[in-house]
Amino acid sequence: MISNDELKDKVVLIAGGGKNLGGLLSRNFAQCGAKLVIHYNSDDSRAESEATLQAVREFGAEAILVQGDLSRIANIAELFDRAIDKFGGIDIAINTVGKVLKKPIIETTEQEYDVMSNINAKIAYFFIQEAGKKINDNGKICTIVTSLLAAYTGLYSTYEGMKAPVEHFTRAASKEFGHRRVSVTAVAPGPMDTPFFYGQESPDAVSFHKTASALGGLTNIEDIAPLVLFLVSKGWWITGQTIFANGGYTTR
């Protein structure tokens, strides 16, 4: 059972909160007594998100489920407004949304570039912007990025390239929102043992990634969720930084 008294009765909005890392975060926050606004993107993730909603309610948490394509910026504003309408305010905003594309630069299409930019950079920017407008004083904002930001590698140009701006968004927002004692962070996991990872990788590549970390193996979502909970509670003094949590997969 997860416990963190500082999170009791806090209102937590999680973009992509219905499955994988987002789903685990929703469950962990529920166990700590938080109130949840769980976002999911489309019908493809509806069933998993509804299961997450049921699970957090079984923990006794008040929670709502909100669907929306956040690449349409109006939907980000609506997501935050739905949270405020339901709970009166937002204390913590977490964005787990992302998309991987593993492809050589010379084969990447303009459409693929635009999709990757929209999901990994544009959504992140306007999510932070909306949080800055609407989060309560003393609030916390956290974005999930990738440890590939510290890698020297090919094939992930549009993934790591479109996640890279989030470090700068995070630093700028931490400065701009700091007078309200709002902390802003990013967390960079290594390759995570979820369906999000396997869809892009060959068996040989999976084997390589499993041996690339100093501690061995892929990153588990259970390794990342406690760090996020810490950063948005007791660890709030950490702000403007990207935390690499990857078992020694990459470092700076």
Secondary structure as the mmCIF struct_conf table of DSSP 4:
data_model
#
loop_
_struct_conf.conf_type_id
_struct_conf.id
_struct_conf.beg_label_comp_id
_struct_conf.beg_label_asym_id
_struct_conf.beg_label_seq_id
_struct_conf.end_label_comp_id
_struct_conf.end_label_asym_id
_struct_conf.end_label_seq_id
HELX_RH_3T_P HELX_RH_3T_P1 ASP A 5 LEU A 7
TURN_TY1_P TURN_TY1_P1 LYS A 8 ASP A 9
STRN STRN1 VAL A 11 ALA A 15
TURN_TY1_P TURN_TY1_P2 GLY A 16 GLY A 18
BEND BEND1 LYS A 19 LYS A 19
HELX_RH_AL_P HELX_RH_AL_P1 ASN A 20 GLN A 31
TURN_TY1_P TURN_TY1_P3 CYS A 32 GLY A 33
STRN STRN2 LYS A 35 TYR A 40
BEND BEND2 SER A 42 SER A 42
HELX_RH_3T_P HELX_RH_3T_P2 ASP A 43 SER A 45
HELX_RH_AL_P HELX_RH_AL_P2 ARG A 46 GLU A 58
TURN_TY1_P TURN_TY1_P4 PHE A 59 GLY A 60
STRN STRN3 ALA A 63 GLN A 67
TURN_TY1_P TURN_TY1_P5 LEU A 70 SER A 71
BEND BEND3 ARG A 72 ARG A 72
HELX_RH_AL_P HELX_RH_AL_P3 ILE A 73 PHE A 87
BEND BEND4 GLY A 88 GLY A 88
BEND BEND5 ASP A 91 ASP A 91
STRN STRN4 ILE A 92 ASN A 95
HELX_RH_3T_P HELX_RH_3T_P3 ILE A 105 GLU A 107
HELX_RH_AL_P HELX_RH_AL_P4 GLU A 110 SER A 117
HELX_RH_PI_P HELX_RH_PI_P1 ASN A 118 LYS A 122
HELX_RH_AL_P HELX_RH_AL_P5 ILE A 123 LYS A 134
BEND BEND6 ILE A 135 ILE A 135
HELX_LH_PP_P HELX_LH_PP_P1 ASN A 136 ASN A 136
TURN_TY1_P TURN_TY1_P6 ASP A 137 ASN A 138
STRN STRN5 LYS A 140 ILE A 144
HELX_RH_3T_P HELX_RH_3T_P4 SER A 147 ALA A 150
BEND BEND7 GLY A 154 LEU A 155
HELX_RH_AL_P HELX_RH_AL_P6 SER A 157 PHE A 177
HELX_RH_3T_P HELX_RH_3T_P5 GLY A 178 ARG A 180
TURN_TY1_P TURN_TY1_P7 ARG A 181 ARG A 181
STRN STRN6 SER A 183 PRO A 189
BEND BEND8 PRO A 191 PRO A 191
STRN STRN7 MET A 192 MET A 192
BEND BEND9 ASP A 193 THR A 194
HELX_RH_AL_P HELX_RH_AL_P7 PRO A 195 TYR A 198
TURN_TY1_P TURN_TY1_P8 GLY A 199 GLN A 200
HELX_RH_AL_P HELX_RH_AL_P8 PRO A 203 ALA A 212
BEND BEND10 SER A 213 SER A 213
TURN_TY1_P TURN_TY1_P9 ALA A 214 LEU A 215
BEND BEND11 GLY A 217 GLY A 217
HELX_LH_PP_P HELX_LH_PP_P2 LEU A 218 LEU A 218
STRN STRN8 THR A 219 THR A 219
HELX_LH_PP_P HELX_LH_PP_P3 ASN A 220 ASN A 220
HELX_RH_AL_P HELX_RH_AL_P9 ILE A 221 LEU A 231
TURN_TY1_P TURN_TY1_P10 VAL A 232 TRP A 237
BEND BEND12 GLY A 240 GLY A 240
STRN STRN9 GLN A 241 ALA A 245
BEND BEND13 ASN A 246 THR A 250
#
